[in-house]
């Protein structure tokens, strides 16, 4: 694709986002920024949450991920839906009953101030790493396709991208994001459909033939029941999907902040269940695209790239398909990456200002100024972490995201499970130590798992981490609350 075309797409795209921001951020205050005045339409929130949940990781990584795990990823997706049901009927009622802005306020009420701050800090560490990894994908693709040719450094690319995200979110926050995320979700789903359509055209295959190719490919093995040592074993994948969803959505300020912007619990539940169900066909669509990309590369004699994450960008922008595919690829990539990055930036600002700075005790003007500065500060931090990802380099970012989740969200899982399912009183001062030691112990077990047990730990590290946190809390607790 021509650099001028890509640059034009970027310009038009951000003009649209900033226009939406100007419209939605009129008369915005802290309540608008944090919860959209609790007036968000559940349908719009649901569409946007699909994009925020899938993000650029799914858009770029999952089509390539199919080459290593096949359709066994759908086992985890099935677990995702069960996780959404748990959130809808266990966590959402709790959050709405307590009328929370930050969900970690619950930990303060249940255990005390140290637990409250520990939960918020764990979330912020997780979200900074996750949002940075997602934006890293977009930055790398833009760098290769456009900015390298213009002589622009990767650091400058990242700085401009972060600045633009900050600019269209710092006024309206959630009130703006629910609308921009809905637009961005539609863009990246359309991008996948357009790519599949043109692959079929180039190969002279209609929908039924394409599905036949997918079904008969070596990647179309959905279930793994035989080898219990395999990370793709059904039980491991399904349970990992359940718990990953509970922690990365239900215990994540970013995702729950959108839900809490709905007027009532009933509407928030409709949002959660509808977008949770939509995850199944959307992920199937992405995996199908991955298979078809590999088949198309074989059909055209295209050499497979060294990195799985490069498969989709290579085919979409390498001149093998019509220019429209490249156009929609970039629009979809921007939509996928932005829909997770903008809400991550907003939720980080919310958590830090409410949970750490206790901004509710400030005067309205001081609270607004503090919020804007914190918002800018987190934008800078995310930019720096992206540069760190660039320095280390990664093959498949989706693995990085879920691995990080196993370590950072595990203590949150243990804390909430202990708070919800026991009435015991915890020694609040030891909670931060437990939240650190549980991931450390998990890491030690993970590092030695093959030597000790004969297999490597997969995403089940999250459950192990949460269980050790739960046990630690039980040891340092007494009686009933």
C-alpha positions as CSV (number, residue, x, y, z in Angstrom):
1,X,0.0,0.0,0.0
2,X,1.1,3.5,-0.7
3,X,2.3,5.5,2.3
4,X,0.1,8.5,1.3
5,X,-3.0,6.3,1.4
6,X,-2.1,4.9,4.8
7,X,-1.4,8.4,6.1
8,X,-4.7,9.7,4.7
9,X,-6.6,6.8,6.4
10,X,-4.9,7.6,9.7
11,X,-5.8,11.3,9.4
12,X,-9.5,10.7,8.5
13,X,-9.8,8.1,11.2
14,X,-8.6,10.4,14.0
15,X,-10.7,13.3,12.7
16,X,-13.7,11.1,13.1
17,X,-12.7,10.0,16.6
18,X,-12.0,13.6,17.7
19,X,-15.4,14.7,16.3
20,X,-17.2,12.0,18.3
21,X,-15.2,13.2,21.3
22,X,-16.2,16.8,20.9
23,X,-19.9,15.9,20.6
24,X,-20.0,13.5,23.5
25,X,-17.8,15.5,25.9
26,X,-19.9,18.6,26.0
27,X,-20.5,19.6,29.6
28,X,-18.6,16.6,30.7
29,X,-17.5,16.4,34.4
30,X,-15.9,13.7,36.5
31,X,-19.1,11.7,36.7
32,X,-19.3,11.7,32.9
33,X,-15.6,10.7,32.6
34,X,-15.9,7.8,35.1
35,X,-19.4,6.4,34.5
36,X,-21.0,8.4,31.6
37,X,-23.6,9.7,34.1
38,X,-24.9,6.0,34.2
39,X,-26.9,6.7,31.0
40,X,-25.1,4.5,28.4
41,X,-27.3,2.4,26.1
42,X,-26.6,-1.3,26.8
43,X,-26.6,-2.2,23.1
44,X,-23.9,0.4,22.3
45,X,-21.9,-0.7,25.3
46,X,-22.1,-4.4,24.2
47,X,-20.9,-3.7,20.7
48,X,-18.0,-1.6,22.0
49,X,-17.0,-4.2,24.6
50,X,-16.6,-6.9,21.9
51,X,-13.9,-4.6,20.4
52,X,-12.3,-3.8,23.8
53,X,-12.2,-7.4,24.8
54,X,-10.8,-8.7,21.5
55,X,-8.5,-5.8,20.7
56,X,-5.5,-5.7,18.4
57,X,-4.3,-8.9,20.0
58,X,-7.1,-10.9,18.5
59,X,-7.1,-9.0,15.3
60,X,-3.5,-9.7,14.5
61,X,-2.4,-12.6,16.8
62,X,-5.4,-15.0,16.6
63,X,-5.3,-15.6,12.8
64,X,-1.6,-16.5,13.2
65,X,-2.2,-18.3,16.5
66,X,-4.2,-20.9,14.7
67,X,-1.0,-22.3,13.1
68,X,0.2,-23.4,16.5
69,X,-2.9,-24.4,18.4
70,X,-5.5,-24.9,15.7
71,X,-9.2,-24.5,16.6
72,X,-8.5,-25.8,20.1
73,X,-8.6,-22.1,21.1
74,X,-12.4,-22.5,20.8
75,X,-12.3,-24.7,23.9
76,X,-11.1,-21.6,25.8
77,X,-13.8,-19.4,24.0
78,X,-16.5,-21.8,25.3
79,X,-15.1,-21.2,28.8
80,X,-15.2,-17.5,28.2
81,X,-19.0,-17.6,27.8
82,X,-19.4,-19.5,31.1
83,X,-17.3,-16.8,32.7
84,X,-19.6,-14.1,31.4
85,X,-22.5,-15.9,33.0
86,X,-20.7,-16.0,36.4
87,X,-20.0,-12.2,36.1
88,X,-23.6,-11.4,35.2
89,X,-25.1,-13.2,38.2
90,X,-22.4,-13.0,40.9
91,X,-20.3,-9.8,40.4
92,X,-22.6,-7.4,38.6
93,X,-25.3,-7.6,41.4
94,X,-22.5,-6.8,44.0
95,X,-21.2,-3.8,42.1
96,X,-24.6,-2.3,41.4
97,X,-25.8,-2.9,45.0
98,X,-22.8,-1.0,46.3
99,X,-23.0,1.6,43.6
100,X,-19.3,1.4,42.9
101,X,-17.3,3.7,40.6
102,X,-14.1,1.7,41.2
103,X,-14.7,-2.0,41.7
104,X,-11.7,-2.2,44.1
105,X,-13.6,-0.2,46.7
106,X,-15.2,-3.5,47.6
107,X,-11.9,-4.8,48.8
108,X,-11.5,-1.9,51.1
109,X,-15.0,-2.4,52.6
110,X,-14.4,-6.2,53.0
111,X,-10.8,-6.4,54.1
112,X,-9.3,-2.9,54.7
113,X,-7.1,-0.3,53.2
114,X,-4.1,-2.4,52.4
115,X,-6.2,-4.9,50.5
116,X,-7.9,-2.1,48.7
117,X,-4.7,-0.5,47.5
118,X,-3.2,-4.0,46.6
119,X,-6.2,-4.7,44.3
120,X,-5.9,-1.4,42.6
121,X,-2.1,-1.7,42.1
122,X,-2.5,-5.2,40.7
123,X,-5.0,-4.0,38.2
124,X,-2.9,-1.1,37.2
125,X,0.2,-3.3,36.6
126,X,-1.9,-5.7,34.6
127,X,-3.6,-3.0,32.5
128,X,-0.4,-1.1,31.7
129,X,1.3,-4.2,30.5
130,X,-1.8,-5.5,28.6
131,X,-2.7,-2.1,26.9
132,X,1.0,-1.6,26.0
133,X,1.2,-5.0,24.4
134,X,-1.9,-4.4,22.3
135,X,-0.8,-1.0,21.1
136,X,2.7,-2.4,20.4
137,X,1.1,-4.6,17.7
138,X,-0.5,-1.7,16.0
139,X,2.7,0.4,16.2
140,X,4.8,-2.3,14.7
141,X,2.5,-2.8,11.7
142,X,2.3,1.0,11.1
143,X,6.0,1.3,11.4
144,X,6.7,-1.3,8.8
145,X,4.0,-0.2,6.4
146,X,4.4,3.5,6.6
147,X,6.7,5.2,9.0
148,X,9.9,3.3,8.1
149,X,9.4,4.6,4.5
150,X,9.0,8.1,5.8
151,X,12.1,7.9,8.0
152,X,10.1,8.3,11.2
153,X,11.5,6.5,14.3
154,X,9.5,3.9,16.2
155,X,9.6,6.1,19.3
156,X,8.1,9.0,17.5
157,X,5.4,6.8,16.0
158,X,4.5,5.6,19.5
159,X,4.5,9.1,20.9
160,X,2.1,10.5,18.2
161,X,-0.2,7.5,18.6
162,X,-0.4,7.8,22.3
163,X,-0.9,11.6,22.1
164,X,-3.9,11.2,19.7
165,X,-5.5,8.6,22.0
166,X,-5.1,10.9,25.0
167,X,-6.5,13.8,23.1
168,X,-9.8,12.2,22.2
169,X,-10.3,10.6,25.6
170,X,-9.2,13.2,28.2
171,X,-12.4,15.2,28.2
172,X,-15.3,12.7,28.0
173,X,-13.7,9.5,29.2
174,X,-16.3,6.7,29.3
175,X,-19.0,8.9,27.9
176,X,-16.9,9.2,24.7
177,X,-15.4,5.7,24.7
178,X,-18.6,3.7,24.5
179,X,-19.4,5.4,21.2
180,X,-15.9,5.3,19.7
181,X,-15.5,1.6,20.8
182,X,-18.7,0.6,19.1
183,X,-17.5,2.2,15.8
184,X,-14.1,0.6,16.1
185,X,-15.6,-2.9,16.8
186,X,-17.7,-2.7,13.6
187,X,-14.6,-1.7,11.6
188,X,-12.5,-4.6,12.6
189,X,-15.2,-7.2,12.2
190,X,-16.0,-5.8,8.7
191,X,-12.2,-6.0,7.9
192,X,-12.1,-9.7,8.6
193,X,-15.2,-10.4,6.5
194,X,-13.9,-8.3,3.6
195,X,-10.5,-10.2,3.8
196,X,-12.3,-13.6,3.8
197,X,-14.5,-12.5,0.8
198,X,-11.5,-11.5,-1.3
199,X,-9.5,-14.6,-0.4
200,X,-12.4,-16.6,-1.7
201,X,-12.5,-14.5,-4.9
202,X,-8.8,-14.9,-5.6
203,X,-9.1,-18.7,-5.1
204,X,-12.4,-19.0,-7.0
205,X,-14.1,-20.4,-3.9
206,X,-17.5,-19.5,-2.6
207,X,-18.6,-19.7,1.1
208,X,-19.4,-23.4,1.1
209,X,-16.0,-24.2,-0.5
210,X,-14.1,-22.0,1.9
211,X,-15.8,-23.7,4.9
212,X,-14.9,-27.1,3.3
213,X,-11.2,-25.9,3.2
214,X,-11.4,-24.9,6.8
215,X,-13.0,-28.1,8.0
216,X,-10.6,-30.4,6.0
217,X,-7.5,-28.4,7.1
218,X,-4.9,-29.8,9.6
219,X,-5.9,-27.0,11.9
220,X,-9.6,-28.0,12.4
221,X,-9.1,-30.0,15.6
222,X,-11.4,-28.3,18.1
223,X,-11.1,-30.8,21.0
224,X,-8.1,-32.3,22.8
225,X,-9.1,-35.0,25.3
226,X,-6.3,-37.6,24.9
227,X,-3.1,-36.0,26.2
228,X,-3.8,-34.4,29.7
229,X,-0.2,-33.1,29.7
230,X,-0.9,-30.9,26.7
231,X,-1.6,-27.2,27.4
232,X,-4.5,-27.6,24.8
233,X,-6.3,-30.3,26.8
234,X,-10.0,-29.5,27.0
235,X,-10.3,-29.3,30.8
236,X,-7.3,-26.9,31.0
237,X,-8.5,-24.7,28.1
238,X,-12.1,-24.6,29.3
239,X,-11.4,-23.8,32.9
240,X,-8.7,-21.3,31.9
241,X,-11.3,-19.6,29.7
242,X,-13.8,-19.4,32.6
243,X,-11.3,-17.9,35.0
244,X,-9.5,-15.6,32.5
245,X,-12.9,-14.1,31.7
246,X,-13.8,-13.7,35.4
247,X,-10.5,-11.9,36.2
248,X,-9.9,-10.0,32.9
249,X,-13.5,-8.8,32.7
250,X,-15.3,-9.2,36.0
251,X,-12.3,-8.1,38.2
252,X,-11.0,-5.6,35.7
253,X,-11.9,-1.9,36.2
254,X,-11.5,-1.2,32.5
255,X,-14.2,-3.7,31.4
256,X,-16.5,-3.2,34.4
257,X,-16.4,0.6,34.1
258,X,-18.3,0.3,30.8
259,X,-20.9,-2.1,32.4
260,X,-21.4,0.2,35.4
261,X,-22.2,3.1,33.0
262,X,-25.5,1.3,32.1
263,X,-28.5,2.8,34.0
264,X,-29.6,-0.5,35.7
265,X,-28.4,-3.9,36.7
266,X,-30.9,-5.5,34.2
267,X,-29.4,-3.5,31.3
268,X,-25.8,-4.2,32.4
269,X,-26.6,-7.9,32.5
270,X,-28.2,-7.8,29.0
271,X,-25.0,-6.2,27.8
272,X,-22.7,-8.7,29.4
273,X,-24.6,-11.8,28.2
274,X,-25.1,-10.5,24.7
275,X,-21.5,-9.6,24.1
276,X,-20.4,-12.7,25.8
277,X,-22.4,-14.8,23.4
278,X,-21.1,-12.8,20.5
279,X,-17.6,-13.8,21.4
280,X,-18.2,-17.4,20.1
281,X,-18.9,-16.6,16.4
282,X,-16.5,-13.7,16.3
283,X,-13.6,-15.8,17.5
284,X,-14.6,-18.6,15.2
285,X,-14.5,-16.0,12.4
286,X,-10.9,-15.0,13.3
287,X,-9.7,-18.5,13.5
288,X,-11.3,-19.3,10.2
289,X,-9.5,-16.3,8.7
290,X,-6.2,-17.7,10.0
291,X,-6.7,-21.0,8.3
292,X,-7.7,-19.3,5.1
293,X,-4.7,-17.1,5.2
294,X,-2.4,-20.1,5.4
295,X,-4.3,-21.9,2.6
296,X,-4.1,-18.8,0.4
297,X,-0.3,-18.4,1.0
298,X,0.2,-22.0,-0.1
299,X,-2.1,-21.4,-3.1
300,X,0.0,-18.3,-4.1
301,X,3.4,-19.8,-3.1
302,X,4.0,-17.1,-0.5
303,X,6.7,-17.9,2.0
304,X,5.5,-18.1,5.6
305,X,6.9,-15.3,7.8
306,X,9.1,-16.1,10.8
307,X,6.6,-14.6,13.3
308,X,3.0,-15.9,13.4
309,X,1.7,-12.4,14.1
310,X,3.0,-11.2,10.7
311,X,0.8,-13.6,8.6
312,X,-2.3,-11.4,8.4
313,X,-0.4,-8.1,7.9
314,X,1.7,-9.7,5.2
315,X,-1.2,-11.0,3.1
316,X,-3.4,-7.9,3.6
317,X,-0.8,-5.3,2.7
318,X,1.6,-7.2,0.5
319,X,-0.2,-6.7,-2.7
320,X,-1.6,-10.2,-2.9
321,X,-5.2,-9.0,-2.5
322,X,-7.0,-5.9,-3.7
323,X,-6.1,-2.6,-2.2
324,X,-9.5,-2.5,-0.4
325,X,-8.3,-5.4,1.8
326,X,-5.3,-3.4,2.9
327,X,-7.5,-0.3,3.6
328,X,-9.9,-2.3,5.8
329,X,-7.0,-4.1,7.5
330,X,-5.6,-0.8,8.6
331,X,-9.0,0.5,9.7
332,X,-9.6,-2.7,11.5
333,X,-6.2,-2.7,13.1
334,X,-6.7,0.9,14.3
335,X,-10.2,0.1,15.6
336,X,-9.0,-3.1,17.4
337,X,-6.0,-1.4,19.0
338,X,-7.7,1.9,19.9
339,X,-10.8,0.3,21.4
340,X,-8.7,-1.4,24.1
341,X,-6.1,1.4,24.5
342,X,-8.6,4.3,25.0
343,X,-10.6,2.5,27.6
344,X,-7.5,1.2,29.3
345,X,-6.2,4.8,29.7
346,X,-9.5,5.9,31.1
347,X,-9.8,3.0,33.6
348,X,-6.2,3.5,34.8
349,X,-7.0,7.2,35.4
350,X,-10.2,6.2,37.3
351,X,-8.5,3.6,39.5
352,X,-5.5,5.8,40.4
353,X,-7.5,9.0,41.1
354,X,-10.2,7.2,43.1
355,X,-8.3,4.3,44.7
356,X,-4.9,5.9,45.4
357,X,-5.5,9.6,45.4
358,X,-9.1,9.5,46.8
359,X,-10.1,12.3,44.4
360,X,-13.6,12.3,45.8
361,X,-12.2,14.4,48.7
362,X,-10.9,17.1,46.3
363,X,-12.7,20.2,45.3
364,X,-14.4,19.9,41.8
365,X,-11.7,22.0,40.0
366,X,-8.8,20.3,41.8
367,X,-10.3,16.9,41.0
368,X,-10.7,17.8,37.3
369,X,-7.1,19.1,37.0
370,X,-5.7,16.1,38.9
371,X,-7.6,13.7,36.6
372,X,-6.3,15.3,33.5
373,X,-2.7,15.2,34.7
374,X,-3.0,11.5,35.8
375,X,-4.5,10.7,32.4
376,X,-1.5,12.3,30.7
377,X,0.9,10.5,33.1
378,X,-0.5,7.1,32.2
379,X,-0.3,7.9,28.5
380,X,3.4,8.5,28.9
381,X,3.9,5.3,31.0
382,X,2.1,3.2,28.3
383,X,4.3,4.7,25.6
384,X,7.5,3.8,27.6
385,X,6.3,0.2,28.1
386,X,5.6,-0.1,24.4
387,X,9.3,0.8,23.7
388,X,10.3,-1.9,26.2
389,X,8.2,-4.5,24.3
390,X,10.0,-3.3,21.1
391,X,13.3,-3.9,22.8
392,X,12.6,-7.4,23.9
393,X,10.6,-8.5,20.9
394,X,7.9,-11.2,21.0
395,X,6.5,-13.8,18.6
396,X,2.8,-14.0,19.6
397,X,1.5,-11.2,21.8
398,X,-1.6,-13.1,22.7
399,X,0.5,-15.6,24.7
400,X,2.2,-12.7,26.5
401,X,-1.2,-11.2,27.5
402,X,-2.6,-14.4,29.0
403,X,0.7,-15.3,30.7
404,X,0.9,-11.8,32.3
405,X,-2.8,-12.3,33.4
406,X,-1.9,-15.5,35.1
407,X,0.5,-13.7,37.4
408,X,-1.1,-10.3,37.9
409,X,-4.8,-11.2,38.0
410,X,-4.3,-14.4,40.1
411,X,-4.1,-12.5,43.5
412,X,-7.3,-10.5,42.5
413,X,-9.1,-13.8,41.8
414,X,-8.0,-15.1,45.2
415,X,-9.0,-11.9,47.0
416,X,-12.5,-11.7,45.5
417,X,-13.2,-15.4,45.9
418,X,-12.2,-15.2,49.6
419,X,-14.3,-12.1,50.1
420,X,-17.4,-13.4,48.4
421,X,-17.4,-17.0,49.6
422,X,-16.1,-16.7,53.1
423,X,-17.0,-14.4,56.0
424,X,-13.6,-14.7,57.7
425,X,-11.7,-11.6,58.8
426,X,-8.2,-11.2,57.2
427,X,-5.2,-9.5,58.7
428,X,-5.2,-6.6,56.3
429,X,-1.5,-5.7,56.8
430,X,-0.3,-9.1,55.4
431,X,-2.5,-9.0,52.2
432,X,0.2,-7.1,50.1
433,X,2.7,-9.8,51.0
434,X,0.4,-12.5,50.0
435,X,-0.4,-10.7,46.7
436,X,3.4,-10.7,46.0
437,X,4.3,-14.2,47.3
438,X,1.5,-16.0,45.4
439,X,2.8,-15.0,41.9
440,X,6.4,-15.6,43.0
441,X,5.5,-19.2,44.1
442,X,3.6,-19.7,40.9
443,X,6.6,-18.6,38.9
444,X,8.9,-21.0,40.7
445,X,6.4,-23.9,40.1
446,X,6.0,-22.9,36.5
447,X,9.8,-22.7,35.9
448,X,10.3,-26.2,37.3
449,X,7.0,-27.8,36.3
450,X,8.4,-30.0,33.5
451,X,11.2,-31.3,35.7
452,X,8.8,-31.9,38.7
453,X,5.6,-33.0,36.9
454,X,6.6,-33.9,33.4
455,X,4.6,-31.1,31.7
456,X,4.7,-27.3,31.3
457,X,2.0,-25.2,32.9
458,X,-0.3,-23.3,30.6
459,X,-2.9,-20.7,31.3
460,X,-3.9,-22.7,34.4
461,X,-1.2,-20.6,36.2
462,X,-4.0,-18.2,36.8
463,X,-6.0,-20.7,38.8
464,X,-2.9,-21.9,40.7
465,X,-2.0,-18.3,41.6
466,X,-5.6,-17.6,42.7
467,X,-5.7,-20.7,44.8
468,X,-2.4,-19.9,46.6
469,X,-3.7,-16.4,47.3
470,X,-6.9,-17.9,48.8
471,X,-4.9,-20.3,51.0
472,X,-2.7,-17.5,52.2
473,X,-5.7,-15.4,53.1
474,X,-7.2,-18.3,55.0
475,X,-4.0,-18.9,57.0
476,X,-3.9,-15.2,58.1
477,X,-7.6,-14.9,58.9
478,X,-9.8,-15.8,61.8
479,X,-13.5,-16.3,62.8
480,X,-16.3,-14.9,60.7
481,X,-16.8,-11.3,59.7
